[in-house]
Amino acid sequence: MARLALLLVTGLALLLLAAPFFRAGLAPFAGLSAALVVLLFVRAPWAARVLQVALALGTLEWLRTAWVFASARAGLGQP
């Protein structure tokens, strides 16, 4: 049960990672992010490392996106 929950949360994170790429018009990166869900079913150690790197880079992308949106709102005088 715990493994299933972990797979679902990781899969959702990978799919949500595709959102900022799709919004920016970077469809290949959005597709790659969504396609990484397949690696959740590969038990090889390299697959886990690829997913870890992808999620770490995804964290950086979400932080960058949040910074851009916050800067734009601050530039317009919004909270």
Buried (B, 14 or more C-beta within 10 A) or exposed (E): EEEEEEEEEBBEBBBEBBBBBBEEEBEEBBEBBBEBBEBBEEEEEEBEEBBEEBBEEBEEBBEEBEEEEEEEEEEEEEE
